[in-house]
Amino acid sequence: LSNELSDLRVIELSRTAAGAFAGRLCADAGAEVVLVEPKDGHPLRHEGPFLRDERNIETSAAHLHINAGKRSVTLDVERDAENLLALVGRADIFLTDIPARALDPIGLSRRALHERIPSLVITRVTPFGDTGPYRRYEATNITLLALGGQLRITGDPDKSPLSNWGAQAEYQGGLSAFAGTVANVLLRDATGEGQYLDLSILDVVATNLEHRSPALNLGLVANRAGLSVSATYGVYPCADGWVYITAFAPALWERLKAVVSLPELEEKRFSSQASRLEHNDELQAILTAWAATKSSEELHTLALEGYPFTVARTPEALLTSDQWRNRGVPQQVEHRAAGSVTVLARPWLDRERWQLRPAPALGEANEEVLDVVVEVAR
Amino acid sequence: MDWRTGNLPLTGMRVVDWSVYWAGPYLGMMLHDLGAEVIKVESPSNFDPMRAVIDVNRYAGKNERPMTPQERANTNQHFNEWNRGKLSFVVELTDPRGRDLLLKLAEKSDIFIENRRPAAKEKLRIGYEDLTAVRPEIIYLSLSGFGQTRPERDAMALGAPVELASGLFTLNGYLDDMTPAKTGFSYGDPVAATAALGALLLAVRRQRKTGVGSFIDLSMRDALSFGAGAAFTDWSMNRSDPSHRGNRHPTFAPQGVYRCHDDDQWTAISVRSDEEWRALCGLVGREDWRADAGLSNVEARRERHDEIDAGIEAWTLQRNQREAEALLQEAGVPAGAALDFRQIWHDPQLNARGAWQEVEHPAFGVEVRSTSQWSRGPQAQPIDMPAPCFGEHNEHVLREILRLDQDEVRALVEAGVVTDQIRIAGE
């Protein structure tokens, strides 16, 4: 066992980032992941951003990142479920983000799959899961953020709720789907029996919601607050960027005072947590003026010394940082269409990093994987 | 995975959870949901700060007097949410006898999780090497803002601020607005907790197959960046940072969050295809749009997105958010009301899935808790235990797990090495 899942084959039938992120993490753990794409390519191939802004299904950044390390076959699932079943027949894990209502009628129900392959680990990560009144609802990333409560609390209070960047509901679903898949692999290892996971992205988004418990049990209902929770817990503009100040706890406040070193901060109105909240706006004005004189670089240096600052970094700053170089986070891969591109490694270190493989060309494994399997099945 | 058979993936495994705030505790709770016995370890004066952040009485209107620190520690609604199902063991780790108890506990455990700062771990001599000395095959997970590597390992980061450090903050923002935006909660925490769960389960598989343990170094920042990885690949190809997208989508148009009739009510709408576009036109009574060849494909709609947004909002403004959502769904258009906490609690879908359950907590009373996210549906996994009170399971840990006799336990309690009383400096 060279990597955790290197003895396993995954068939990934995904149409969103939810299944695709889960598949990417399986590939990073050494599994052979075969991505089953429609003839015109996985939706992430159409999403971009593209190399030189030129539309090309091989150079979409979303695809290059999330589908890295996978094989690709093209297959019209609705018309060719039999070939998909043949593929799944040689696999250990079937991972999909397509709801039951679309898969059941074409012979890819949980029951049909387990009848054919009793030891299969099936993960279905769908917007609402198999049950409940919304199981026929249509959904996208942003409607799931909305229904799960994360959308309403994000953004400025005097503007509309704001979606965060990317496909964050689907990413959360994908992370949970990956963990649930590995959990079911552990059960299969122990029992030899197939497993089924019915994971709802809405469930994950609503569960991953902070402040829900104080709201429901104490009536403390928070709404969106923009960049600042309070003077001692919020974002400030600095000379050339943005910094988060975290000084709500007494020890952190002392650290902040030590580095800001302004006599006003020693005044009685700021002497306790309660009084700092009472004089929140005055404190905010003082810290705003102070932060405006500091550069991101200065504040970052202070943060490394343990002062309570977190500086905003761009993708560029991170990709060129010592920390990421030392952790091996940015991985260079040679991609046939996109050239040498950076793909981020999975977000933890255990043993040695191993070389990521690039995202596949559309249908590159049709001959090697699909034709062989189909031939054998016949 | 079926909780009814009692056969969960981690049944029979023991976890020591020496973590604080949200990400680590949430991870520990998910390990419990998957079947592990999880022991939350705290110290009398170095407890999980989440226990102390709010005085419940100030909000619950239970009585007039402020709570004692002890009462606060056992009623906090953040703490109780993310620590349910665990056993609480409170031991003074600065005392050599206390540290020895922790090592003895590690010896009988399979997984150790923590999110302490490097200096604190070094001072107490509680790190991977210290634990492998007594339990070589242990799986040890450090969860931190930036990782255990230099130069950034000593920088502090909670789950909200770390979003700035991840790149995600600079990507978020309203359309045509240079100001970045932050997700409205400590988004780094649940993302890191779930990524860490995946990492741990992989390590469990390795341990079961090969007998070898692991040291896992998980960075909360890296977990956020990974979810926005396309922006990093984009930079490597094009040397450009993407501009703010607001609520729009690269391939769906129109997409937005539209104001509804009642105050601060909104519905998110996405149109993924020309078919959904035609359905939307019919619903909102814009036959002119449907007939307009200049809007028949997504590129064209993106060009005139502002105009379309205004037309959609004219329709949503006449309806409340749930009504708009239902009508759109009936027409086959993806839509979802931007629900608040109470609406989520009452949401028929989440309730049909068994997402929430009321449990009786000995210090707080009846609380609404979320259930295991891996066993939802008509037969959702019931919650077996609320969050523990401070030191509630000291005796159980000492007697049943560490197999100390009554005299040894009494001596430890009398010496204050093990206690169920919280100590707050200056209070």
Interface residues (C-beta under 8 A of the other chain):
Chain A: L1 E4 L5 F21 L25 A29 P43 H46 E47 G48 P49 L51 R52 D53 T59 A61 A62 L64 H65 I66 F128 G129 D130 T131 G132 P133 Y134 Y137 E138 A139 T140 N141 I142 T143 L144 L145 A146 L147 G148 G149 Q150 L151 R152 I153 T154 G155 D156 K159 S160 P161 L162 S163 N164 W165 G166 Q168 Y171 Q172 L175 S176 F178 A179 G180 V182 A183 N184 V185 L186 L187 D189 T191 Q195 Y196 L197 D198 L199 S200 L202 D203 V204 A206 T207 N208 L209 E210 H211 R212 S213 P214 A215 L216 N217 L218 G219 L220 V221 A222 N223 R224 A225 G226 L227 V229 Y233 V235 W242 V243 Y244 T246 A249 A303 L304 E305 G306 P308 T310 V311 A312 R313 T314 P315 E316 L318 L319 S321 D322 Q323 N326 R327 V329 P330 A338 G339 V341 T342 V343 L344 R346 P347 W348 L349 D350 R351
Chain B: M1 N7 L8 P9 L10 W22 M30 L34 P49 I54 V56 Y59 A60 Q77 H78 N80 E81 G145 F146 G147 Q148 T149 R150 P151 E152 D154 A155 M156 A157 L158 A160 P161 V162 L164 A165 S166 G167 L168 F169 T170 L171 N172 G173 Y174 T179 P180 A181 K182 T183 G184 F185 S186 Y187 D189 P190 V191 A192 T194 A195 A196 L197 G198 A199 L201 L202 A203 V204 R205 R206 R208 K209 T210 S214 F215 I216 D217 L218 S219 D222 A223 S225 F226 G227 A228 G229 A230 A231 F232 T233 D234 W235 S236 M237 N238 R239 D241 P242 R245 G246 N247 H249 P250 T251 F252 Q255 V257 Y258 R259 D264 W266 T267 A268 I269 S270 R272 E276 Q329 G332 V333 P334 A335 G336 A337 A338 L339 D340 F341 R342 Q343 I344 W345 D347 P348 Q349 L350 A352 R353 A355 W356 F364 E367 V368 R369 S370 Q373 W374 R376 G377 P378
